Amino acid sequence: MLIAQISDTHIKPEGRLGYRRVDTALHLARCVEHVQRLTPVPDVVLVTGDLVDAGLDEEYTRLRRLLAPLPMPVYVIPGNHDAREPLRRAFGPDGYLPREGEYLHYVIDTHPLRLIGLDTLVPGESGGRLGPDRLAWLDARLAEAPRRPTLVFMHHPPFKTGIEGMDSQWLEDSEALGAVIRRHAHVEGVTCGHVHRAIHMRWSGTVVSTAPSSAHQVALDLRNPGVFGWVMEPPACLLHLWREGVGLVTHTSPVGEFPGPYPFYEPDGRLIE
């Protein structure tokens, strides 16, 4: 099973640019084209939060239009820039989001790898939180299928990255989440967004990753204190390849046109130097 993860799309209303410079809609359109050209074509696409920039209905309408060319199932979860009810109005007809209730968390059971989407949104705050109710819900969902390999996906990372500006906006009850994850050895991984960079860490008995943005990236500055800003490094998505008996392998796939691939060897087997 191949899963493409797109994150932090930050779609704005028509005619608006992110930070007055970034055409996030154009970048997402290019990312969608990139996913469609992949071989093999991914089985599903996860979009891990900060779907839009201000939680507006018109932004979600535009996001749906940009994602529409994707032929495979697309599953979205909210980030701190999102708003639950406009998101539910836009994507509720797809059938996987809960029709009622405060939180937009859900389980997808129809693929070889079970998928659990978590809602870490705290309205009005940049950081994330699950809280006792959502943690109990996750614990119950993991307990009901202990033999099913599972990927958990959410927006806020449960670890600190060393990028000071983002580390002040992490998942604040990460230790409680880690206690839940450690009880369930069938969790193949946890994947997140928010940081606008591809980062991987061993955590709570599994591996946790963050995805780059489909548009702009957070500057890699590991000084403490550092300069917190963004940079137009190449946009990218993550590709999670799950194989029975092997597990989950994650690749970073840059979006853009790059020379190659070129052969390493001549047709007669001689190395090209």
Summary of the structure (lengths in Angstrom):
residues: 273
radius of gyration: 18.6
end to end distance: 36.5
largest distance: 64.3
contacts: 910
relative contact order: 0.16
helix: 23%
strand: 25%
